[in-house]
């Protein structure tokens, strides 16, 4: 997280952290160089932790890169595979889908956000970095943190 230009950690203890699509998309340059720099600082800040990527985030990243960023499919595939090679990927299993339906029903999150959260919980992550979900919401031990909250103001 950036605070007045300095990078600070959420915690000093290593933990598993899942990334939502927006962190990856911004790191790829979607929404400009300033947002890219912020995303890269966030990734650097969490480098001491075990970063995990829900498969859902990789699929969404491909769609964002080909649709919004207008990259050709081969370039987008190369970028997505680079992320998949760099961090552990959390599969979207049938158990994740069942739990996602429960989250969506009980907590009124969108189904696809619920898939992201359920996958993070299945992988024993303690944090999900997301700009799109409710900051501070905790489910099954996973707390959603918006790493862009301070830089958005």
Secondary structure, DSSP 8 states (H G I E B T S, - for coil): -EETTEE--S-SS--EEEE-HHHHHHHTTTT-HHHHHHHHHHHHHTTTSEEEEEHHHHHHHHHHHHHTS---HHHHHHHHHHHHHHSEEE---HHHHHHHHHHHHHH---HHHHHHHHHHHHTT-SEEE-SSS-TT-EETTEEEE-TTHHHH-
